């Protein structure tokens, strides 16, 4: 599907670097700059076979194969330059090709290198948070059945859309016309087939009001069926720009709309008007188009008021982002907005589709997936999109999986893929939902443990320690906060509020919707007991004195108390069990006590108000002179917080 990144899609604007070009590469470079990657690869290969050390030639060859999604050849040629490359995108693409070839462990090695080079890239941070994400995706229950369709050809076929009693697809099967240099296939056209009890009959290419000698494809229909939105290459309108290197005319993708004939009898075609009933007419380019960027992959909301699409317009987060716009009464689009950084990344986000259950499906090559492009989904909660989730296998594979479009019932539909075993370079597959996407709306109700009254504006956070689930919300005036989570997610819920003891809960949910989860917070004074601050155990890693996340969570309670009582002075005492040399235990406990005090000081508490003292094994809670169990040793390994004055 990499070809689709410009096909209809199109708009890939790739320029070959001037450095490294010479007379030997002149022909290949010209083909590359014109996006004719099949022919360019052939020419670079001839040079590479003679000079296998030329970095420029090898990198251009690898890029050519990457752009036509030939992962075997792309991996082969990237492997020859990655060790010496300082280009983070080369490293990333190599990792992607390894993953597409099923070499997941090796791909992770190179993703780690990419993350070191681009530590703040969203692709890096997501990977670093969950480097073992593949296991979770692969082990996720199969919720869809996927089956190849008989309508596929030896060419590229994709973007199945069910409309009334027809399926519309985009296809390069019209071999009577000229070929497109990108992948050496015919230009794309829109086709439709009759659907009859699961069979697809009567192949028809749409009339020349819709199809031209340029690319057309990816359609969407208004709910009343009277308007069709589709994309077309801008060269049809003589709209293009010239690249700054070779002055090639570069087209982009424009969004069009057409209206359906309403006459019930045969008429003659005149200036794009009807020839037969139910033909499409009046194909009109929309005003939001530009000669400088693409707008593609249209999809309408079920009420017909919102259109979603992909674009590389300025101001986005990556190459292609997903946007939405409002549709007025005559079908024009306004108030275009980017869907935001939770959905859009530095990579490619395309093929949005919103089903009538408000789930947004889209494809991405940058969110954590199995390889190539994967299908993801998200839902709006409290006006914001939830963290995107991978749909899982078999919808997704280690190839490009895209154009996931369901019918109105949100149960049946189509996905497109260039996975192995298909009939052509891209195929349309039928999908049928076997099990619902297991999402649960978790409602938390935060209450005062004494008064049982709701606590408004408390901070509630959920996390699965991978970054896939990571969300924070304030409770409403009624003490409520809602989160969308996935079945079998193991999450940590943290609740805090000034004046209350914070709480941390470990939760796992099945596919049974949970009742409202009541969480009671104790007023902070409740943990002041007999001139001590009674915290949960402060745990340290074995033989370590650094503060862990759980220890920090408990110490934050101490900080809250000391902020509420500014005259309070605390002595932090650290104790060990009696195992190991006494002198060593004394030193270890002293380091832990001082580390504890330093953490509290780092939160803004004056160093005059807290000291750390190591007691070693001197003051055990349980006498272990005759031996102790693990539990009894654990009682002796403790931190205590003594109130010196208040």
Secondary structure, DSSP 8 states (H G I E B T S, - for coil): -GGGGTTTS--------STT--GGGHHHHHHHHTT-HHHHHHHHHHHHHH-TT-HHHHHHHHHHHHHTT-HHHHHHHHTTTGGG---HHHHHHHHHHHHHTT-HHHHHHHHHHHHHHSTTSHHHHHHHH-TTHHHHHHHS---EEEEE-TT--SSBEEEEEEETTEEEEEE---TTS-EETTTTEE--EEEEEEEETTEEEEEEE--TTT--SS-EEEEEE-TTSSEEEEEEEGGGGT--EE-TTT--EE--EEEEEEEE---SS-----TT--SSTT-EEEEEE-TT-BTTB-EEEEEE-TTSSEEEEEE--TT-SSSBEEEEEEE-TTS-EEEEEE--TTT--SSBEEEEEE-TTSEEEEEESSSS-SSS-EEEEEEEETTEE---EE--TTT--SS-EEEEEE-TTSSEEEEEE--TT-SSSBEEEEEEESS---EEEEEEEEEETTT--B-TT-EEEEE-SSSSSEEEEE--TTSEEEEEEETT-EEEEEEE-TTB--EEEEEE--SS----EEEEE-BGGGGEETTEE--S-----TT--S--HHHHHHHHHHHHHHHHSTT-EEEEEEE--S-S-HHHHHHHHHHHHHHHHHHHHHTT--GGGEEEEEEETSS-SS--TT---HHHHHHHSEEEEEEEE-
